[in-house]
Amino acid sequence: MSGRAAAFFDLDKTIIARSSTLAFSRPFYAGGLINRRAVIRSAYAQFVYLVGGADHDQMERMRAYLSALVTGWDVGQVKDIVAETLHDLIDPMVYSEAADLIAEHLQAGRDVVIVSSSGAEVVEPIGELLGADKVVATRMVIEEGRYTGELEFYAYGPAKAQAVRELASSEGYDLTSSYAYSDSITDLPMLEEVGHPHAVNPDRALRREALARGWPVLDFTHPVALRRRLRDLPGQRPGLTAAIGAGAATAGLAWYASRRRRV
């Protein structure tokens, strides 16, 4: 297949330094969606995830826990909370190295696609903030404006690879000249789909696999607030400045709209 290239990024521990879903536990608590015990459990899960990553069994336990937790939540309230707290929570967690990579791919004319197992209500606003062209994320079944607890699409493991193939077909991406980045061995199927796979802050299993296959291993260690990057970036990075500027404006409008709805 001949076409333009794309860059596929996992989100958690690849672009941002934490789990995007667990990062919103305190705002969800403040909004009355979860109790203090759930906040503590989320903080512990965040610590475990940061120290050792999450293997298949841990991801399945987290999926089951979160599916049960959000059952009955009002979707509009979740979107409002994410819009209002997005900059405070996510902005400071973006790896500077990841932002550089996004800038390079945008300047090279490649689409940037975030592929994350976190929920679409969280990932899509983050994608806008980062200037991503497209987002693939987990979608939950919604009935009468509330989550049922069932999954419509779980962006995890082989399903991520399938989503990448489908995007390549619909958008005309040449996967042999495309790039992919992830920290987890569970994303091995997605990494195998492209001609330029990269392991970023990899767990032990992915690091072993990457070294065995001769894939680049990248260590991202410097979270820097996007707003500070926009202030400090030199003029040679207009692609990222424009993309993040547009994303920040969109996120700001979403927050303003959510405030207006409650007035």
Backbone as CSV, one residue per row, in Angstrom:
resi,resn,N_x,N_y,N_z,CA_x,CA_y,CA_z,C_x,C_y,C_z
1,MET,0.852,-1.192,0.000,0.000,0.000,0.000,0.886,1.239,0.000
2,SER,0.624,2.160,-0.893,1.418,3.382,-0.991,0.561,4.572,-0.612
3,GLY,1.034,5.407,0.302,0.286,6.578,0.731,1.097,7.367,1.714
4,ARG,0.461,8.316,2.394,1.170,9.136,3.361,1.364,8.359,4.657
5,ALA,2.317,8.792,5.432,2.634,8.119,6.685,1.888,8.786,7.838
6,ALA,1.775,8.050,8.930,1.167,8.564,10.151,2.045,8.168,11.331
7,ALA,1.806,8.814,12.469,2.502,8.485,13.709,1.455,8.147,14.760
8,PHE,1.478,6.921,15.263,0.496,6.428,16.231,1.128,6.423,17.621
9,PHE,0.505,7.135,18.543,1.028,7.259,19.898,0.063,6.652,20.907
10,ASP,0.561,5.760,21.749,-0.136,5.455,22.984,-0.106,6.734,23.835
11,LEU,-0.974,6.819,24.832,-1.070,8.057,25.613,-0.347,7.961,26.951
12,ASP,-0.799,7.057,27.814,-0.300,6.998,29.185,1.128,6.469,29.242
13,LYS,2.019,7.219,29.889,3.436,6.913,30.038,4.195,6.949,28.713
14,THR,3.519,7.401,27.668,4.174,7.593,26.375,4.181,9.075,26.022
15,ILE,2.997,9.706,26.085,2.904,11.156,25.894,2.831,11.869,27.236
16,ILE,2.038,11.313,28.155,1.913,11.926,29.483,2.484,10.982,30.536
17,ALA,2.839,11.541,31.682,3.609,10.803,32.679,2.771,9.955,33.618
18,ARG,1.447,9.953,33.457,0.594,9.190,34.364,-0.522,8.523,33.573
19,SER,-1.394,7.829,34.299,-2.591,7.281,33.684,-3.609,8.404,33.522
20,SER,-4.066,8.631,32.308,-4.997,9.735,32.055,-6.322,9.524,32.784
21,THR,-6.806,8.298,32.829,-8.085,8.021,33.489,-7.989,8.244,34.988
22,LEU,-6.963,7.671,35.621,-6.819,7.789,37.067,-6.510,9.214,37.500
23,ALA,-5.965,10.022,36.604,-5.619,11.404,36.945,-6.839,12.227,37.323
24,PHE,-8.015,11.825,36.851,-9.224,12.613,37.102,-9.991,12.140,38.340
25,SER,-9.394,11.287,39.162,-10.133,10.747,40.309,-10.554,11.843,41.291
26,ARG,-9.691,12.798,41.561,-10.057,13.853,42.528,-11.165,14.773,42.000
27,PRO,-11.087,15.237,40.744,-12.229,16.006,40.224,-13.525,15.214,40.207
28,PHE,-13.454,13.913,39.914,-14.661,13.085,39.945,-15.198,12.982,41.373
29,TYR,-14.288,12.939,42.346,-14.708,12.930,43.752,-15.378,14.252,44.114
30,ALA,-14.766,15.355,43.697,-15.339,16.673,43.978,-16.706,16.830,43.320
31,GLY,-16.911,16.172,42.178,-18.197,16.241,41.492,-19.223,15.249,42.008
32,GLY,-18.853,14.473,43.043,-19.790,13.538,43.645,-19.937,12.224,42.911
33,LEU,-19.030,11.936,41.968,-19.156,10.700,41.189,-18.528,9.507,41.899
34,ILE,-17.495,9.731,42.698,-16.868,8.639,43.426,-16.672,9.044,44.879
35,ASN,-16.420,8.039,45.742,-16.203,8.315,47.154,-14.710,8.351,47.474
36,ARG,-14.407,8.657,48.735,-13.006,8.808,49.133,-12.234,7.493,48.968
37,ARG,-12.894,6.373,49.212,-12.221,5.085,49.061,-11.762,4.878,47.623
38,ALA,-12.597,5.288,46.679,-12.232,5.148,45.263,-11.057,6.057,44.919
39,VAL,-10.999,7.249,45.533,-9.872,8.151,45.298,-8.576,7.506,45.778
40,ILE,-8.609,6.917,46.970,-7.418,6.271,47.529,-7.007,5.082,46.661
41,ARG,-7.994,4.301,46.227,-7.691,3.154,45.378,-7.088,3.611,44.048
42,SER,-7.594,4.703,43.507,-7.055,5.225,42.255,-5.624,5.717,42.436
43,ALA,-5.358,6.357,43.577,-4.000,6.838,43.853,-3.031,5.666,43.960
44,TYR,-3.465,4.589,44.610,-2.610,3.403,44.721,-2.373,2.775,43.351
45,ALA,-3.440,2.670,42.559,-3.306,2.110,41.212,-2.365,2.962,40.362
46,GLN,-2.439,4.283,40.541,-1.545,5.180,39.807,-0.090,4.920,40.190
47,PHE,0.160,4.720,41.490,1.513,4.453,41.950,2.042,3.142,41.368
48,VAL,1.235,2.089,41.427,1.648,0.789,40.887,1.925,0.907,39.394
49,TYR,1.062,1.633,38.700,1.206,1.797,37.249,2.496,2.535,36.911
50,LEU,2.817,3.569,37.678,4.017,4.349,37.409,5.282,3.544,37.672
51,VAL,5.254,2.735,38.727,6.453,1.989,39.111,6.720,0.834,38.149
52,GLY,5.681,0.069,37.825,5.935,-1.143,37.056,5.143,-1.304,35.792
53,GLY,4.293,-0.329,35.451,3.443,-0.511,34.282,2.292,-1.449,34.617
54,ALA,1.562,-1.848,33.589,0.410,-2.726,33.795,0.453,-3.847,32.771
55,ASP,0.471,-5.103,33.262,0.437,-6.232,32.344,-1.013,-6.543,31.983
56,HIS,-1.222,-7.629,31.233,-2.563,-7.955,30.755,-3.541,-8.157,31.902
57,ASP,-3.147,-8.929,32.909,-4.067,-9.208,34.022,-4.417,-7.935,34.779
58,GLN,-3.439,-7.065,35.004,-3.709,-5.808,35.699,-4.624,-4.912,34.877
59,MET,-4.412,-4.872,33.567,-5.285,-4.081,32.694,-6.713,-4.606,32.732
60,GLU,-6.870,-5.914,32.758,-8.210,-6.489,32.816,-8.893,-6.173,34.142
61,ARG,-8.141,-6.227,35.235,-8.721,-5.866,36.529,-9.106,-4.393,36.564
62,MET,-8.248,-3.541,35.988,-8.559,-2.119,35.955,-9.783,-1.852,35.093
63,ARG,-9.873,-2.547,33.950,-11.031,-2.373,33.064,-12.311,-2.756,33.786
64,ALA,-12.317,-3.913,34.455,-13.514,-4.373,35.153,-13.890,-3.412,36.283
65,TYR,-12.885,-2.945,37.018,-13.137,-2.018,38.124,-13.732,-0.711,37.616
66,LEU,-13.137,-0.138,36.570,-13.611,1.139,36.053,-14.980,1.007,35.400
67,SER,-15.234,-0.115,34.720,-16.554,-0.320,34.104,-17.645,-0.343,35.167
68,ALA,-17.368,-1.047,36.278,-18.346,-1.089,37.366,-18.480,0.271,38.037
69,LEU,-17.346,0.975,38.177,-17.354,2.264,38.868,-18.205,3.299,38.151
70,VAL,-18.121,3.358,36.819,-18.785,4.432,36.075,-20.230,4.104,35.704
71,THR,-20.677,2.911,36.000,-22.050,2.546,35.656,-23.036,3.539,36.276
72,GLY,-23.871,4.135,35.440,-24.861,5.091,35.905,-24.397,6.533,35.900
73,TRP,-23.109,6.776,35.647,-22.630,8.159,35.612,-23.273,8.930,34.467
74,ASP,-23.521,10.205,34.717,-24.045,11.092,33.689,-22.911,11.507,32.757
75,VAL,-23.061,11.216,31.468,-21.996,11.467,30.501,-21.689,12.958,30.385
76,GLY,-22.727,13.778,30.383,-22.524,15.220,30.287,-21.727,15.766,31.447
77,GLN,-21.976,15.261,32.655,-21.223,15.719,33.811,-19.753,15.326,33.701
78,VAL,-19.498,14.107,33.220,-18.116,13.661,33.049,-17.389,14.568,32.063
79,LYS,-18.017,14.869,30.938,-17.388,15.730,29.933,-17.123,17.121,30.490
80,ASP,-18.064,17.644,31.289,-17.870,18.966,31.882,-16.675,18.981,32.833
81,ILE,-16.560,17.935,33.681,-15.465,17.865,34.641,-14.128,17.782,33.918
82,VAL,-14.070,16.952,32.877,-12.829,16.819,32.111,-12.452,18.152,31.466
83,ALA,-13.441,18.839,30.878,-13.164,20.111,30.215,-12.656,21.157,31.204
84,GLU,-13.213,21.180,32.400,-12.855,22.195,33.382,-11.483,21.952,34.002
85,THR,-11.077,20.692,34.117,-9.835,20.371,34.833,-8.715,19.910,33.913
86,LEU,-8.973,19.880,32.612,-8.006,19.333,31.653,-6.648,20.020,31.751
87,HIS,-6.631,21.350,31.711,-5.359,22.068,31.713,-4.605,21.874,33.021
88,ASP,-5.309,21.934,34.140,-4.636,21.800,35.429,-4.046,20.407,35.621
89,LEU,-4.727,19.366,35.131,-4.285,17.998,35.378,-3.335,17.466,34.317
90,ILE,-3.652,17.685,33.054,-2.911,17.044,31.962,-1.765,17.908,31.461
91,ASP,-1.991,19.209,31.360,-0.979,20.116,30.828,0.400,19.912,31.472
92,PRO,0.501,19.809,32.819,1.840,19.671,33.420,2.464,18.293,33.242
93,MET,1.707,17.308,32.738,2.194,15.937,32.681,2.754,15.541,31.325
94,VAL,2.708,16.416,30.324,3.143,16.055,28.980,4.668,16.005,28.922
95,TYR,5.201,14.884,28.445,6.646,14.770,28.301,7.138,15.737,27.230
96,SER,8.185,16.479,27.569,8.779,17.391,26.603,9.267,16.635,25.371
97,GLU,9.835,15.445,25.597,10.342,14.650,24.476,9.199,14.222,23.546
98,ALA,8.045,13.907,24.130,6.891,13.520,23.310,6.387,14.705,22.505
99,ALA,6.354,15.877,23.130,5.929,17.073,22.406,6.871,17.370,21.245
100,ASP,8.171,17.145,21.446,9.132,17.324,20.358,8.834,16.364,19.206
101,LEU,8.556,15.112,19.549,8.257,14.118,18.515,6.995,14.478,17.747
102,ILE,5.965,14.907,18.470,4.725,15.318,17.807,5.012,16.461,16.841
103,ALA,5.828,17.415,17.288,6.183,18.541,16.419,6.892,18.065,15.164
104,GLU,7.827,17.141,15.321,8.579,16.639,14.171,7.672,15.930,13.168
105,HIS,6.758,15.128,13.673,5.850,14.414,12.767,4.892,15.378,12.061
106,LEU,4.402,16.366,12.780,3.517,17.344,12.154,4.252,18.132,11.075
107,GLN,5.470,18.534,11.379,6.250,19.298,10.408,6.612,18.463,9.187
108,ALA,6.714,17.145,9.379,7.014,16.249,8.256,5.764,15.915,7.447
109,GLY,4.609,16.435,7.863,3.377,16.194,7.130,2.676,14.900,7.487
110,ARG,3.065,14.278,8.598,2.423,13.039,9.024,1.259,13.338,9.965
111,ASP,0.171,12.596,9.829,-0.916,12.686,10.787,-0.457,12.105,12.125
112,VAL,-0.859,12.748,13.211,-0.589,12.237,14.555,-1.884,11.650,15.103
113,VAL,-1.831,10.383,15.488,-3.009,9.661,15.965,-2.725,9.133,17.365
114,ILE,-3.574,9.486,18.328,-3.461,8.939,19.678,-4.349,7.703,19.762
115,VAL,-3.774,6.602,20.221,-4.495,5.336,20.347,-4.386,4.901,21.803
116,SER,-5.491,5.015,22.559,-5.436,4.812,24.005,-6.584,3.945,24.488
117,SER,-6.308,3.141,25.506,-7.359,2.322,26.115,-8.212,3.117,27.092
118,SER,-7.834,4.345,27.395,-8.676,5.198,28.237,-9.933,5.603,27.477
119,GLY,-10.912,6.098,28.212,-12.200,6.432,27.614,-12.137,7.635,26.687
120,ALA,-13.003,7.619,25.675,-13.023,8.686,24.680,-13.301,10.040,25.317
121,GLU,-14.111,10.082,26.374,-14.445,11.351,27.012,-13.212,12.015,27.634
122,VAL,-12.198,11.208,27.953,-10.946,11.731,28.480,-9.930,11.957,27.361
123,VAL,-9.816,10.995,26.449,-8.752,11.022,25.443,-9.007,12.078,24.367
124,GLU,-10.251,12.243,23.938,-10.520,13.192,22.851,-10.146,14.629,23.217
125,PRO,-10.499,15.128,24.408,-10.043,16.483,24.760,-8.520,16.589,24.871
126,ILE,-7.865,15.526,25.353,-6.409,15.541,25.424,-5.826,15.586,24.013
127,GLY,-6.428,14.836,23.100,-5.983,14.875,21.710,-6.079,16.269,21.119
128,GLU,-7.179,16.967,21.410,-7.332,18.344,20.934,-6.260,19.240,21.541
129,LEU,-5.990,19.044,22.821,-4.985,19.854,23.508,-3.606,19.671,22.871
130,LEU,-3.321,18.435,22.432,-2.010,18.120,21.879,-1.904,18.394,20.385
131,GLY,-3.021,18.718,19.743,-2.997,18.961,18.313,-3.007,17.705,17.476
132,ALA,-3.464,16.569,18.044,-3.525,15.315,17.297,-4.578,15.420,16.192
133,ASP,-4.326,14.723,15.089,-5.274,14.723,13.977,-6.449,13.792,14.243
134,LYS,-6.181,12.670,14.905,-7.237,11.697,15.158,-7.004,11.025,16.499
135,VAL,-8.083,10.458,17.042,-8.021,9.767,18.324,-8.766,8.445,18.208
136,VAL,-8.154,7.397,18.727,-8.817,6.102,18.898,-8.825,5.820,20.395
137,ALA,-10.014,5.585,20.976,-10.112,5.389,22.420,-11.246,4.418,22.723
138,THR,-11.259,3.964,23.965,-12.325,3.071,24.416,-13.655,3.828,24.453
139,ARG,-14.706,3.180,23.977,-16.044,3.766,23.999,-16.968,2.873,24.814
140,MET,-17.717,3.507,25.710,-18.665,2.773,26.545,-20.077,2.930,25.997
141,VAL,-20.910,1.950,26.281,-22.306,2.012,25.859,-23.023,3.068,26.696
142,ILE,-23.789,3.913,26.027,-24.521,4.997,26.692,-26.012,4.843,26.397
143,GLU,-26.817,4.891,27.427,-28.271,4.858,27.277,-28.879,5.973,28.113
144,GLU,-29.691,6.789,27.470,-30.358,7.919,28.127,-29.348,8.804,28.846
145,GLY,-28.214,9.026,28.201,-27.221,9.948,28.726,-26.362,9.417,29.853
146,ARG,-26.432,8.099,30.130,-25.650,7.520,31.217,-24.924,6.263,30.745
147,TYR,-23.787,5.982,31.384,-23.026,4.787,31.058,-23.733,3.547,31.609
148,THR,-23.784,2.503,30.796,-24.390,1.251,31.256,-23.368,0.350,31.942
149,GLY,-22.081,0.638,31.773,-21.039,-0.227,32.299,-20.511,-1.217,31.273
150,GLU,-21.166,-1.296,30.123,-20.718,-2.191,29.062,-19.840,-1.428,28.072
151,LEU,-18.967,-2.164,27.407,-18.050,-1.562,26.448,-18.548,-1.747,25.025
152,GLU,-18.564,-0.649,24.274,-18.855,-0.709,22.846,-17.591,-1.070,22.070
153,PHE,-16.458,-0.507,22.498,-15.167,-0.797,21.876,-14.082,-0.612,22.917
154,TYR,-13.245,-1.629,23.078,-12.147,-1.568,24.035,-10.841,-1.453,23.263
155,ALA,-10.222,-0.289,23.305,-8.994,-0.016,22.547,-7.809,-0.587,23.294
156,TYR,-7.642,-1.870,23.160,-6.620,-2.568,23.940,-6.101,-3.757,23.145
157,GLY,-4.776,-3.989,23.220,-4.181,-5.166,22.613,-4.430,-5.251,21.113
158,PRO,-4.889,-6.412,20.631,-5.137,-6.584,19.192,-6.161,-5.611,18.628
159,ALA,-7.087,-5.131,19.470,-8.086,-4.171,18.986,-7.428,-2.863,18.563
160,LYS,-6.340,-2.472,19.225,-5.600,-1.284,18.799,-5.006,-1.491,17.405
161,ALA,-4.430,-2.665,17.191,-3.843,-2.964,15.886,-4.910,-2.965,14.801
162,GLN,-6.072,-3.520,15.113,-7.158,-3.528,14.146,-7.612,-2.110,13.819
163,ALA,-7.690,-1.260,14.838,-8.079,0.133,14.613,-7.056,0.854,13.741
164,VAL,-5.783,0.559,13.934,-4.731,1.161,13.111,-4.884,0.719,11.656
165,ARG,-5.158,-0.558,11.440,-5.337,-1.052,10.071,-6.549,-0.406,9.406
166,GLU,-7.624,-0.261,10.164,-8.830,0.346,9.608,-8.603,1.808,9.261
167,LEU,-7.886,2.521,10.114,-7.562,3.919,9.816,-6.678,4.021,8.578
168,ALA,-5.722,3.114,8.489,-4.837,3.127,7.328,-5.634,2.925,6.049
169,SER,-6.632,2.048,6.112,-7.468,1.789,4.939,-8.327,2.994,4.585
170,SER,-8.929,3.614,5.597,-9.856,4.719,5.329,-9.139,6.026,5.015
171,GLU,-7.948,6.231,5.598,-7.234,7.500,5.435,-6.100,7.421,4.414
172,GLY,-5.796,6.220,3.938,-4.725,6.076,2.959,-3.335,6.121,3.542
173,TYR,-3.164,5.684,4.803,-1.843,5.665,5.411,-1.032,4.477,4.883
174,ASP,0.231,4.707,4.659,1.170,3.637,4.333,1.808,3.178,5.632
175,LEU,1.396,2.022,6.140,1.877,1.577,7.443,3.360,1.217,7.424
176,THR,3.877,0.818,6.287,5.297,0.466,6.236,6.194,1.680,6.450
177,SER,5.693,2.873,6.172,6.474,4.088,6.399,5.962,4.879,7.604
178,SER,5.040,4.276,8.378,4.464,4.938,9.544,5.218,4.575,10.816
179,TYR,4.901,5.311,11.892,5.593,5.186,13.170,4.588,4.832,14.265
180,ALA,5.078,4.164,15.302,4.237,3.885,16.464,5.090,3.939,17.722
181,TYR,4.464,4.394,18.817,5.163,4.583,20.081,4.297,4.062,21.219
182,SER,4.905,3.260,22.108,4.165,2.775,23.268,5.127,2.345,24.367
183,ASP,4.589,2.277,25.588,5.378,1.854,26.750,5.101,0.413,27.156
184,SER,4.053,-0.212,26.606,3.548,-1.464,27.172,3.635,-2.631,26.201
185,ILE,3.955,-3.796,26.749,3.983,-5.013,25.954,2.597,-5.347,25.408
186,THR,1.551,-4.850,26.064,0.195,-5.111,25.568,-0.065,-4.414,24.239
187,ASP,0.787,-3.443,23.881,0.644,-2.746,22.596,1.544,-3.333,21.516
188,LEU,2.121,-4.491,21.772,2.980,-5.117,20.776,2.274,-5.305,19.428
189,PRO,0.987,-5.731,19.400,0.317,-5.864,18.098,0.274,-4.561,17.304
190,MET,0.068,-3.423,17.983,0.055,-2.140,17.288,1.446,-1.800,16.764
191,LEU,2.461,-2.024,17.574,3.825,-1.719,17.159,4.229,-2.549,15.950
192,GLU,3.748,-3.777,15.888,4.097,-4.657,14.779,3.445,-4.237,13.464
193,GLU,2.443,-3.370,13.520,1.729,-2.963,12.314,2.504,-1.967,11.462
194,VAL,3.483,-1.280,12.068,4.144,-0.180,11.351,5.598,-0.527,11.020
195,GLY,6.152,0.246,10.108,7.539,0.033,9.723,8.550,0.611,10.683
196,HIS,8.088,1.549,11.558,9.010,2.212,12.480,8.448,2.174,13.907
197,PRO,8.500,1.014,14.569,8.016,0.928,15.955,9.061,1.437,16.940
198,HIS,8.577,2.058,18.027,9.469,2.567,19.068,8.899,2.190,20.436
199,ALA,9.774,1.766,21.323,9.394,1.529,22.718,9.742,2.769,23.528
200,VAL,8.753,3.298,24.254,8.944,4.521,25.039,8.719,4.201,26.515
201,ASN,9.722,4.486,27.350,9.608,4.150,28.774,9.051,2.731,28.944
202,PRO,9.632,1.747,28.264,8.975,0.446,28.174,8.988,-0.333,29.482
203,ASP,7.940,-1.142,29.685,7.983,-2.111,30.767,9.033,-3.162,30.420
204,ARG,9.344,-4.018,31.361,10.458,-4.949,31.160,10.227,-5.875,29.967
205,ALA,8.983,-6.340,29.805,8.695,-7.260,28.709,8.872,-6.579,27.351
206,LEU,8.391,-5.337,27.233,8.531,-4.632,25.963,9.982,-4.246,25.714
207,ARG,10.713,-3.890,26.760,12.124,-3.552,26.573,12.890,-4.759,26.025
208,ARG,12.624,-5.942,26.578,13.286,-7.149,26.078,12.931,-7.387,24.612
209,GLU,11.644,-7.235,24.286,11.190,-7.471,22.913,11.816,-6.462,21.956
210,ALA,11.848,-5.202,22.356,12.412,-4.158,21.496,13.904,-4.391,21.249
211,LEU,14.642,-4.744,22.301,16.068,-4.993,22.143,16.315,-6.208,21.250
212,ALA,15.484,-7.229,21.400,15.644,-8.432,20.578,15.376,-8.146,19.107
213,ARG,14.454,-7.221,18.843,14.077,-6.916,17.458,14.853,-5.739,16.874
214,GLY,15.665,-5.099,17.685,16.413,-3.956,17.204,15.591,-2.692,17.066
215,TRP,14.497,-2.588,17.829,13.669,-1.382,17.788,14.296,-0.309,18.678
216,PRO,14.141,0.963,18.318,14.625,2.036,19.186,13.902,2.029,20.530
217,VAL,14.651,2.262,21.590,14.093,2.382,22.936,14.328,3.811,23.412
218,LEU,13.237,4.523,23.691,13.304,5.930,24.082,12.918,6.079,25.547
219,ASP,13.659,6.895,26.272,13.348,7.180,27.672,12.939,8.640,27.799
220,PHE,11.662,8.863,28.114,11.140,10.211,28.313,11.103,10.485,29.816
221,THR,11.682,11.592,30.230,11.827,11.847,31.669,11.472,13.264,32.085
222,HIS,11.078,14.123,31.141,10.914,15.540,31.476,9.497,16.036,31.165
223,PRO,8.565,15.863,32.103,7.244,16.475,31.900,7.361,17.995,31.985
224,VAL,6.838,18.676,30.981,6.877,20.140,30.938,5.500,20.655,30.530
225,ALA,4.991,21.630,31.245,3.670,22.177,30.942,3.630,22.714,29.520
226,LEU,2.582,22.365,28.787,2.456,22.810,27.402,2.409,24.323,27.307
227,ARG,1.751,24.971,28.256,1.667,26.430,28.199,3.049,27.068,28.300
228,ARG,3.934,26.465,29.130,5.284,26.982,29.233,6.058,26.714,27.953
229,ARG,5.818,25.555,27.339,6.481,25.253,26.071,6.072,26.257,25.004
230,LEU,4.793,26.613,24.963,4.339,27.579,23.972,5.028,28.925,24.163
231,ARG,5.311,29.262,25.408,5.989,30.527,25.681,7.468,30.469,25.312
232,ASP,8.082,29.275,25.533,9.521,29.155,25.361,9.947,28.647,23.991
233,LEU,9.019,28.065,23.221,9.406,27.471,21.941,9.978,28.521,20.993
234,PRO,11.107,28.210,20.331,11.640,29.119,19.313,10.777,29.098,18.067
235,GLY,11.013,30.026,17.166,10.167,30.175,15.985,10.228,29.031,15.012
236,GLN,11.215,28.100,15.134,11.322,27.049,14.142,10.330,25.921,14.370
237,ARG,9.411,26.026,15.356,8.447,24.971,15.596,7.009,25.477,15.412
238,PRO,6.698,26.060,14.268,5.353,26.594,14.072,4.288,25.520,14.039
239,GLY,4.639,24.312,13.599,3.642,23.255,13.505,3.047,22.922,14.857
240,LEU,3.917,22.700,15.837,3.435,22.359,17.164,2.751,23.544,17.817
241,THR,3.305,24.744,17.654,2.703,25.922,18.261,1.281,26.125,17.754
242,ALA,1.095,26.011,16.448,-0.240,26.192,15.873,-1.177,25.090,16.320
243,ALA,-0.673,23.846,16.334,-1.536,22.721,16.688,-1.967,22.802,18.145
244,ILE,-1.004,23.035,19.051,-1.351,23.115,20.467,-2.170,24.360,20.749
245,GLY,-1.861,25.456,20.054,-2.657,26.664,20.241,-4.104,26.442,19.876
246,ALA,-4.334,25.764,18.750,-5.708,25.458,18.342,-6.362,24.520,19.340
247,GLY,-5.596,23.516,19.817,-6.154,22.585,20.785,-6.510,23.276,22.088
248,ALA,-5.639,24.167,22.542,-5.919,24.889,23.781,-7.153,25.764,23.635
249,ALA,-7.294,26.391,22.471,-8.472,27.226,22.236,-9.739,26.387,22.261
250,THR,-9.688,25.196,21.639,-10.855,24.316,21.623,-11.207,23.871,23.029
251,ALA,-10.175,23.467,23.793,-10.426,23.040,25.164,-11.004,24.184,25.994
252,GLY,-10.478,25.385,25.783,-11.008,26.538,26.511,-12.452,26.830,26.176
253,LEU,-12.808,26.712,24.904,-14.199,26.916,24.504,-15.103,25.866,25.114
254,ALA,-14.612,24.610,25.185,-15.412,23.546,25.789,-15.673,23.853,27.262
255,TRP,-14.635,24.334,27.964,-14.810,24.683,29.376,-15.805,25.832,29.519
256,TYR,-15.681,26.861,28.661,-16.588,28.003,28.731,-18.026,27.566,28.465
257,ALA,-18.200,26.687,27.471,-19.544,26.217,27.152,-20.150,25.439,28.302
258,SER,-19.306,24.615,28.973,-19.831,23.837,30.085,-20.256,24.756,31.232
259,ARG,-19.512,25.821,31.444,-19.877,26.795,32.478,-21.187,27.492,32.126
260,ARG,-21.337,27.834,30.856,-22.544,28.530,30.430,-23.777,27.644,30.605
261,ARG,-23.622,26.319,30.365,-24.761,25.423,30.485,-25.266,25.344,31.913
262,ARG,-24.340,25.529,32.900,-24.769,25.394,34.287,-25.253,26.712,34.885
263,VAL,-25.034,27.815,34.167,-25.478,29.116,34.692,-26.989,29.252,34.576
